[in-house]
């Protein structure tokens, strides 16, 4: 009935790590872990999304713009828009879509 886990704490900083935290019929939550200097290659999201920074620093690149994101910031971005992410420091963030 009730569950708890340490998935976020245990997710390693080793290049790009991507885990589904929640996958429901109407939304999903992904945990992304990027080692410093690593790249989450260019891709598109199938839905409008929110990125919630947990730790570290990233550059989020979209529409020929770069957004510098740090812990506790929230960034929203539209579906079907090419983007990529580069970790400046070891970084963990959630994607809600």
C-alpha positions in Angstrom: 0.0 0.0 0.0 2.7 2.5 1.0 6.2 2.3 -0.4 9.4 4.2 0.0 12.7 3.9 -1.7 16.1 5.6 -2.1 16.2 5.6 -5.9 17.2 9.3 -6.1 19.9 9.1 -3.5 21.3 5.9 -5.0 21.3 7.0 -8.6 25.0 7.3 -9.6 26.8 10.1 -11.3 28.1 8.1 -14.2 27.7 9.8 -17.6 23.9 9.9 -18.2 21.5 7.9 -16.0 17.7 8.0 -16.6 15.1 6.3 -14.5 11.3 6.3 -14.5 10.1 7.2 -11.0 6.4 7.3 -11.8 4.7 6.2 -15.0 0.9 6.8 -14.8 -1.6 6.9 -17.6 -1.7 10.7 -17.7 1.9 11.7 -16.6 5.3 10.5 -15.8 8.2 11.5 -13.6 11.8 10.8 -14.7 14.9 11.1 -12.7 18.0 12.3 -14.6 21.5 12.1 -13.3 24.4 13.6 -15.3 28.0 13.4 -14.4 30.0 16.7 -14.7 30.9 17.3 -18.3 28.3 14.8 -19.6 25.7 15.5 -22.3 22.1 14.5 -22.5 22.0 14.5 -26.3 19.6 16.5 -28.4 16.0 15.1 -28.3 12.4 16.2 -28.0 9.8 15.6 -25.3 6.5 14.2 -26.4 4.7 16.4 -23.9 5.0 19.9 -22.3 7.4 19.3 -19.4 8.8 20.7 -16.2 12.4 20.3 -15.0 13.0 20.5 -11.3 16.7 20.9 -10.3 17.7 18.9 -7.3 21.5 19.3 -7.2 24.4 20.5 -9.4 24.4 22.8 -12.3 23.4 22.4 -15.9 23.1 24.3 -19.2 19.7 23.6 -20.8 19.8 24.5 -24.5 16.6 25.1 -26.4 15.7 27.4 -29.3 19.3 28.6 -29.7 19.2 29.8 -26.1 21.1 28.5 -23.0 19.6 28.5 -19.6 21.9 28.1 -16.6 20.0 26.1 -14.0 20.9 25.4 -10.3 19.3 23.6 -7.3 15.7 24.4 -6.5 14.9 26.0 -9.8 12.0 25.0 -12.0 12.1 25.3 -15.8 9.2 24.5 -18.1 9.5 23.8 -21.8 7.2 22.8 -24.6 6.6 19.5 -26.4 8.3 18.7 -29.6 11.1 21.3 -29.3 14.6 20.1 -29.8 16.8 20.5 -26.7 19.9 19.2 -25.0 21.5 19.4 -21.6 25.1 19.7 -20.5 26.2 19.1 -16.8 28.6 21.8 -15.5 28.7 19.9 -12.1 27.3 16.5 -11.1 23.6 17.1 -11.5 20.3 15.5 -10.6 16.9 16.7 -11.8 13.4 15.5 -12.3 11.4 15.8 -15.5 7.6 15.8 -15.0 5.5 15.4 -18.2 
